[in-house]
Amino acid sequence: RNIQKTNIKLLLDKDKAEEVSQMKSRLLATLSHEIRTPLHGMMGMASLLEGSLPSNSSEKSQAVALLECCEALLRVLNDVLEMCRLDSFVSEMITQ
């Protein structure tokens, strides 16, 4: 009797874990899109601005700094998303 209860609990826990993993994956996909899209827009505008300014102007160096900051933020975002994907993969492997 106790074994049956334990098995039922384990199956319910597994179902919950799979549901949470799916929700996490959907959230990550949404966040990835919602953050990357405007970030890429900012990078494009910063690149256009940088290309249109004289090379010795302080505005050009500011545009370069903005572009570098955007690139750094994109790398951080990619790293976080990659860690989350790996975490989801490991969680899926454990629940199978």
Z-matrix of the N, CA and C atoms (Angstrom, degrees):
N
C 1 1.469
C 2 1.533 1 111.86
N 3 1.325 2 115.77 1 -46.11
C 4 1.465 3 120.40 2 178.63
C 5 1.522 4 111.38 3 -64.51
N 6 1.333 5 116.22 4 -35.05
C 7 1.460 6 119.96 5 179.06
C 8 1.522 7 110.03 6 -64.93
N 9 1.334 8 116.50 7 -40.72
C 10 1.472 9 120.34 8 178.25
C 11 1.526 10 110.79 9 -63.16
N 12 1.323 11 117.13 10 -43.78
C 13 1.466 12 121.05 11 178.27
C 14 1.523 13 110.83 12 -61.88
N 15 1.321 14 115.72 13 -42.86
C 16 1.465 15 120.41 14 179.71
C 17 1.521 16 110.64 15 -63.90
N 18 1.334 17 116.34 16 -43.31
C 19 1.463 18 119.93 17 178.80
C 20 1.525 19 111.73 18 -63.15
N 21 1.306 20 117.13 19 -41.65
C 22 1.467 21 121.05 20 178.52
C 23 1.521 22 109.82 21 -63.61
N 24 1.339 23 116.79 22 -44.57
C 25 1.465 24 120.47 23 178.20
C 26 1.522 25 110.96 24 -61.36
N 27 1.313 26 117.22 25 -43.07
C 28 1.465 27 120.51 26 178.90
C 29 1.528 28 111.60 27 -62.43
N 30 1.316 29 116.75 28 -41.25
C 31 1.464 30 120.07 29 178.23
C 32 1.527 31 111.22 30 -65.13
N 33 1.322 32 116.85 31 -41.67
C 34 1.462 33 120.08 32 177.66
C 35 1.522 34 111.01 33 -64.92
N 36 1.330 35 117.06 34 -41.43
C 37 1.465 36 120.98 35 177.81
C 38 1.525 37 110.88 36 -63.72
N 39 1.325 38 116.80 37 -39.34
C 40 1.465 39 121.08 38 178.55
C 41 1.527 40 109.94 39 -64.05
N 42 1.331 41 116.52 40 -43.76
C 43 1.468 42 120.22 41 178.06
C 44 1.525 43 111.11 42 -60.99
N 45 1.324 44 116.70 43 -42.89
C 46 1.466 45 120.50 44 178.21
C 47 1.520 46 111.10 45 -62.41
N 48 1.324 47 116.20 46 -44.02
C 49 1.467 48 120.44 47 -179.28
C 50 1.527 49 110.48 48 -62.86
N 51 1.326 50 117.40 49 -40.87
C 52 1.464 51 120.60 50 178.30
C 53 1.521 52 111.22 51 -65.46
N 54 1.324 53 116.57 52 -39.81
C 55 1.467 54 120.78 53 178.87
C 56 1.531 55 110.53 54 -64.54
N 57 1.326 56 116.37 55 -43.93
C 58 1.462 57 120.52 56 178.97
C 59 1.526 58 110.16 57 -63.30
N 60 1.323 59 116.74 58 -40.58
C 61 1.458 60 120.79 59 179.47
C 62 1.528 61 110.86 60 -63.01
N 63 1.328 62 117.06 61 -41.39
C 64 1.469 63 120.88 62 177.64
C 65 1.523 64 110.93 63 -65.42
N 66 1.321 65 117.27 64 -41.64
C 67 1.458 66 120.66 65 178.33
C 68 1.526 67 110.25 66 -63.03
N 69 1.324 68 116.78 67 -41.59
C 70 1.452 69 121.73 68 179.38
C 71 1.527 70 110.17 69 -62.82
N 72 1.324 71 116.87 70 -42.24
C 73 1.462 72 120.69 71 179.14
C 74 1.521 73 111.24 72 -62.85
N 75 1.336 74 116.74 73 -42.94
C 76 1.474 75 120.07 74 178.02
C 77 1.520 76 111.05 75 -64.16
N 78 1.322 77 117.04 76 -41.38
C 79 1.460 78 120.89 77 178.44
C 80 1.527 79 110.88 78 -62.54
N 81 1.317 80 116.76 79 -44.59
C 82 1.464 81 120.11 80 179.77
C 83 1.524 82 111.43 81 -63.18
N 84 1.324 83 117.16 82 -40.30
C 85 1.461 84 119.88 83 178.78
C 86 1.521 85 110.55 84 -63.96
N 87 1.318 86 116.66 85 -42.19
C 88 1.460 87 120.74 86 179.30
C 89 1.525 88 110.86 87 -65.87
N 90 1.323 89 116.66 88 -48.00
C 91 1.463 90 120.51 89 179.55
C 92 1.521 91 111.16 90 -61.06
N 93 1.311 92 115.32 91 -41.95
C 94 1.454 93 119.66 92 179.80
C 95 1.523 94 110.16 93 -57.65
N 96 1.315 95 116.58 94 -47.33
C 97 1.463 96 120.68 95 -179.62
C 98 1.524 97 110.98 96 -67.85
N 99 1.318 98 117.50 97 -46.71
C 100 1.460 99 121.77 98 -174.54
C 101 1.528 100 112.83 99 -67.52
N 102 1.319 101 118.01 100 -26.30
C 103 1.465 102 120.68 101 178.98
C 104 1.527 103 110.93 102 -92.86
N 105 1.317 104 116.11 103 -42.25
C 106 1.463 105 119.33 104 -176.79
C 107 1.525 106 112.91 105 -66.27
N 108 1.322 107 116.74 106 -39.28
C 109 1.467 108 119.36 107 -176.35
C 110 1.528 109 111.94 108 -58.86
N 111 1.334 110 119.88 109 -54.54
C 112 1.474 111 117.83 110 178.20
C 113 1.533 112 112.62 111 -66.95
N 114 1.324 113 117.29 112 -31.15
C 115 1.462 114 120.00 113 178.80
C 116 1.527 115 110.29 114 -64.01
N 117 1.315 116 116.45 115 -43.51
C 118 1.469 117 119.19 116 177.12
C 119 1.527 118 110.92 117 -64.24
N 120 1.326 119 117.03 118 -35.69
C 121 1.467 120 120.02 119 175.54
C 122 1.517 121 111.53 120 -62.75
N 123 1.315 122 116.61 121 -43.45
C 124 1.471 123 120.62 122 178.46
C 125 1.527 124 110.62 123 -64.17
N 126 1.322 125 116.40 124 -39.81
C 127 1.456 126 119.61 125 179.57
C 128 1.532 127 110.83 126 -65.03
N 129 1.322 128 116.08 127 -40.72
C 130 1.459 129 119.79 128 178.31
C 131 1.513 130 112.22 129 -63.88
N 132 1.313 131 116.62 130 -43.84
C 133 1.465 132 120.49 131 179.42
C 134 1.531 133 110.94 132 -66.47
N 135 1.329 134 117.15 133 -40.43
C 136 1.462 135 120.64 134 178.53
C 137 1.526 136 110.28 135 -64.20
N 138 1.317 137 116.48 136 -38.53
C 139 1.461 138 120.56 137 178.81
C 140 1.527 139 110.95 138 -66.36
N 141 1.327 140 116.55 139 -43.17
C 142 1.468 141 120.02 140 177.02
C 143 1.530 142 110.69 141 -62.21
N 144 1.318 143 115.66 142 -43.98
C 145 1.468 144 120.38 143 179.42
C 146 1.527 145 110.59 144 -61.62
N 147 1.324 146 116.01 145 -45.45
C 148 1.465 147 120.47 146 179.89
C 149 1.526 148 110.72 147 -59.25
N 150 1.324 149 116.72 148 -43.29
C 151 1.460 150 120.74 149 -178.23
C 152 1.510 151 114.24 150 -69.45
N 153 1.326 152 116.89 151 -20.66
C 154 1.464 153 119.56 152 -176.08
C 155 1.534 154 113.43 153 -94.75
N 156 1.312 155 116.86 154 -5.27
C 157 1.470 156 120.32 155 -176.37
C 158 1.524 157 111.44 156 -99.95
N 159 1.327 158 116.57 157 149.98
C 160 1.471 159 119.77 158 176.05
C 161 1.524 160 110.43 159 -62.35
N 162 1.325 161 115.68 160 144.45
C 163 1.468 162 120.06 161 -172.43
C 164 1.521 163 113.99 162 -64.74
N 165 1.306 164 118.53 163 -22.20
C 166 1.467 165 119.54 164 -177.40
C 167 1.529 166 113.05 165 -99.55
N 168 1.326 167 118.14 166 9.23
C 169 1.468 168 119.80 167 -177.57
C 170 1.530 169 111.62 168 -86.42
N 171 1.319 170 114.72 169 150.61
C 172 1.468 171 118.82 170 177.30
C 173 1.522 172 110.54 171 -68.64
N 174 1.346 173 116.97 172 -28.79
C 175 1.468 174 120.49 173 177.70
C 176 1.528 175 110.35 174 -63.77
N 177 1.335 176 117.14 175 -36.95
C 178 1.463 177 120.37 176 178.77
C 179 1.521 178 109.85 177 -63.15
N 180 1.318 179 117.07 178 -44.55
C 181 1.471 180 119.12 179 179.60
C 182 1.523 181 110.90 180 -65.28
N 183 1.328 182 117.13 181 -32.89
C 184 1.465 183 120.05 182 175.88
C 185 1.529 184 111.00 183 -68.47
N 186 1.330 185 116.88 184 -39.47
C 187 1.463 186 120.64 185 177.38
C 188 1.525 187 110.76 186 -64.77
N 189 1.333 188 116.39 187 -39.17
C 190 1.465 189 120.88 188 176.82
C 191 1.528 190 109.72 189 -63.53
N 192 1.324 191 116.82 190 -43.89
C 193 1.465 192 121.05 191 178.77
C 194 1.525 193 110.52 192 -61.64
N 195 1.331 194 117.38 193 -41.58
C 196 1.466 195 121.57 194 178.36
C 197 1.521 196 110.27 195 -61.88
N 198 1.314 197 117.07 196 -45.03
C 199 1.460 198 121.52 197 179.62
C 200 1.530 199 110.89 198 -63.25
N 201 1.315 200 116.64 199 -42.26
C 202 1.469 201 120.36 200 178.44
C 203 1.527 202 111.54 201 -63.81
N 204 1.325 203 116.61 202 -39.11
C 205 1.475 204 120.57 203 177.55
C 206 1.529 205 110.89 204 -65.29
N 207 1.315 206 116.67 205 -41.18
C 208 1.466 207 120.71 206 177.78
C 209 1.529 208 110.41 207 -62.49
N 210 1.321 209 116.05 208 -43.30
C 211 1.462 210 120.23 209 179.09
C 212 1.526 211 111.05 210 -63.52
N 213 1.325 212 117.07 211 -40.16
C 214 1.465 213 121.11 212 177.87
C 215 1.528 214 110.47 213 -64.36
N 216 1.320 215 116.33 214 -42.67
C 217 1.466 216 120.33 215 178.14
C 218 1.525 217 110.98 216 -63.61
N 219 1.309 218 117.85 217 -39.68
C 220 1.463 219 121.41 218 177.43
C 221 1.524 220 110.79 219 -63.75
N 222 1.335 221 117.63 220 -40.19
C 223 1.472 222 120.28 221 177.14
C 224 1.528 223 110.90 222 -63.17
N 225 1.326 224 117.26 223 -42.56
C 226 1.465 225 120.62 224 178.31
C 227 1.526 226 110.13 225 -62.50
N 228 1.323 227 116.48 226 -45.76
C 229 1.467 228 120.86 227 178.82
C 230 1.524 229 110.46 228 -59.66
N 231 1.319 230 117.31 229 -46.19
C 232 1.463 231 120.73 230 178.94
C 233 1.526 232 111.39 231 -61.12
N 234 1.326 233 117.10 232 -40.45
C 235 1.464 234 120.87 233 178.63
C 236 1.524 235 111.43 234 -64.33
N 237 1.317 236 116.88 235 -44.48
C 238 1.471 237 120.78 236 179.36
C 239 1.525 238 110.15 237 -62.77
N 240 1.315 239 116.68 238 -45.71
C 241 1.467 240 120.04 239 179.91
C 242 1.523 241 111.10 240 -63.94
N 243 1.305 242 117.26 241 -38.46
C 244 1.470 243 120.58 242 178.41
C 245 1.527 244 110.70 243 -65.14
N 246 1.332 245 117.40 244 -41.99
C 247 1.471 246 120.37 245 177.27
C 248 1.521 247 110.38 246 -62.43
N 249 1.314 248 116.85 247 -40.56
C 250 1.465 249 120.47 248 179.46
C 251 1.520 250 111.01 249 -66.69
N 252 1.330 251 116.76 250 -39.54
C 253 1.467 252 119.70 251 177.15
C 254 1.527 253 110.58 252 -62.70
N 255 1.317 254 116.10 253 -43.88
C 256 1.460 255 119.66 254 178.39
C 257 1.523 256 110.86 255 -62.46
N 258 1.322 257 116.82 256 -41.46
C 259 1.459 258 121.60 257 178.15
C 260 1.524 259 110.36 258 -61.59
N 261 1.335 260 116.83 259 -43.12
C 262 1.464 261 120.74 260 178.38
C 263 1.516 262 110.96 261 -63.97
N 264 1.334 263 116.22 262 -41.43
C 265 1.460 264 120.57 263 179.19
C 266 1.528 265 110.77 264 -61.55
N 267 1.334 266 116.32 265 -46.01
C 268 1.464 267 120.35 266 179.44
C 269 1.532 268 110.05 267 -63.20
N 270 1.335 269 117.23 268 -41.57
C 271 1.463 270 120.54 269 179.08
C 272 1.519 271 111.08 270 -62.27
N 273 1.332 272 116.46 271 -41.09
C 274 1.465 273 119.78 272 178.42
C 275 1.518 274 111.27 273 -64.85
N 276 1.331 275 116.83 274 -40.19
C 277 1.453 276 120.15 275 179.81
C 278 1.536 277 110.95 276 -64.88
N 279 1.307 278 115.78 277 -36.64
C 280 1.472 279 120.14 278 -179.53
C 281 1.527 280 110.70 279 -68.91
N 282 1.339 281 116.89 280 -39.53
C 283 1.468 282 119.64 281 -176.52
C 284 1.521 283 112.53 282 -77.14
N 285 1.322 284 118.12 283 -13.22
C 286 1.484 285 119.06 284 179.67
C 287 1.467 286 112.00 285 -86.44
